[in-house]
Amino acid sequence: MKKVISFLFLLVCSTMAVANETPYQLINQVGEGLFADIKKVNAGGKATSKEMRSIVKERLMPHIDTRFVSRKLLGKHIKGLKRQEAIEFINAVTHYLEVTYASALMQYKGQEVVFEQAPAPKDSKYATVKAVIKESAGPDIDLHFKFRKGKDGKWKVYDLVAEGISLLSAKQKEIVTRISQVGLAQVTSELNKKA
């Protein structure tokens, strides 16, 4: 289930490129391209992790608000952070997400995903889109994708709430604790080593 949730997070993240479109419209647009890419790399057999990382890097990573996610993951440790440390941490978070999402895509088995259209937020810079994963061998899974509109007017994903649990909040607790234990440089190195 965790891999499927990560995959859907990827799908939504990849939709957040075009300004003036609602998150719902973007989700539907990216789905076609993403699934076409997966089908193409799987045509000759199962795709390699290198191929999936290439898809993630090209289609998804430009549309994840990695700077905002990184700030949230740092929590209290953002105070006194030097510019170079921040850049290195953001790059490490980007790498970690890329590897995680590529792994999730490798697990995708063609489950049906239904996105529920909600009214587009008028003046808010935050929005949520609900999705339901239709599982043939079990109960459906409810997800809520959290979006943030940047100063450029583009929507980007920053969190996924799966069955009431925020993945960003859960990861933030882990990272903040780890930084307190071993320091920011060590955590940055650990995130970069994920393969």
N, C-alpha and C positions, 0 to 999 in steps of 0.2 A: 504494500500500500504506500509506503514511504517513497518508493521509486516512482510510482504513478503520480503521486502528489508533486514530487519534484519535476516530473516531466510536464505536468500541466502548468506549473509555475513558469517553466521555460516557454511554453506556448504563449502564455499571456505576456510574458516579458518581451517576447519578440514582436509584439503588436504595437508597441508604444512609440512609433517613429514619426507619425504624421500629425501635425497640429490640426486643430479644428475638427477632429473626428472624435467621436465618443469612444471610450474604452471598449464598449461592446462591438462597435463597428470594426475597430482595429483587430480584436480577437478573431472575428470571422474572416477578415482578410488574410491574416498571417497563417491561419490554420491550413488553408489550401497550399500555400507555398512550402510550409514546413513539412507537411505530410508528403508532398510531392518530392521534396529532397530526401526524406527518409525512404520512400519507395524506390527512388533512383539508386541510392547507395545499397539498398537491400536486394536489388534486382539480381545480382550475381551471387547471392548468398547473404549471410549475416554481415552487416557493416562492421568495420573495425572501429576501435575506440578513437583512432586518429581521424577517421572520416566523420564520426559523430562530433568530435571536438571542433573540426573545421566548420560543420553546420552551426554549432553553438556559437562559435566565435563570429561567424559571418551574420547569422540571422538573429541571434538572441542578445548577445552581450551589449551591442550598441543601444539597446532599449531597456536596460536595467539601470536603475538609478544607483550605481555603485558608490558614488560619493555619499549620497544620503544613507545608504545601507551601512557604509563604512563608519560614518559618524555615529549612527545608532549602535553599531557593534562596539565601538570604543567606550561608549557610556561615559563614566566619570573620568576615564583616562584621556579624554580629549583635551583637558586643561593642561596648558603648558607644552602641548605637542609642537614639535618643530616641523617646519614645512617639508623637509626631506623625509622625516619619519611618516608624515601623513601620506605623502606620495607613495612611499614604499608599502604602507599598509593598504592603501586603496588598490595598488597593483596586486598585492597578495590576495586580497578579497576577490578581486576580479578573476584571478587564476583559480582560486578555490571554487568559485561559483561555476566557472567554465568546466572544470573537471567534474564537479558534482552533477551538473546538468547533462553533460555528455554521457555519464554513467546512467542517469535516469532514462535518457533516450534509448540506450541500448536495451532497456527492459520493456519498452513500449510494445504491447501486443495487439494494438488496434481497438482498444476499448472505445466505446462511444462516449463523447463528451458533449453535454448540452449546456450552452451558456444562456443565462436568463437575462433578457433585456430589462434594464431599469432606466428610469428617467435620467438624462444627462444632468450633471450638476451645473447650475447656472453660474454662480459666482464663487463656488468652492474650488480650492486647488486640490481637493482630495475626492476620490470616488472609489466605489466598490462594485465589482462584478461577481455575481454568484455563478458557480458552475456545479454541475452534477456529473460525476463519473458513473456511467452505467456499467456495473459489474455483473457478468452473467453468473458467476459462481458465488455471489454474496450480496450483501446490502450495498445500495448506492452510497457514494461518498460525496458529501457536501463540502464545497470549498468556497472561500471568499478571497478574491484577489484585490489587494489594496494598491491604489494608484495615487500618484502625486503629479500634479501639473507643474512643470518647471517654468522659469521666467521666459523661456522661449515659446511657451504655449504647448509644448509636447508632453503627452502623458507617458509616464514610466512607472513600472512596477517597483514597489519597494517591500512588499510583504505578502505572505499567503497565510490565511487562517484556515486550517484543516480541522474539521470537526471541533471547532471552538478553540483550537490551540494556535497561537501565532508562532510561526516558524522563526521570524525575526527576533521576537522576544526570547524564545528558547535559546537561540544561538547567541544572543547578546549576553545572557546570563553566563553561558559557558565561556565566551571570550573574555568578558570582564573578569571573571574569576581566574581564568588562566593568566591574563596579563598581571593580575595582582600577585600570582604565585611566581611566575618566571620572567616577567617583564615583556614590554612591547616588542623588542627586537626578536626575542625567542618565538613569540606567537606569530610574528610576521614570517619568520623563517619556516615555522611549522605549516602555515597556510600555503607557502610557496612549494613545499615538498609534496603536497597532495598530488597523486598521479592517477 
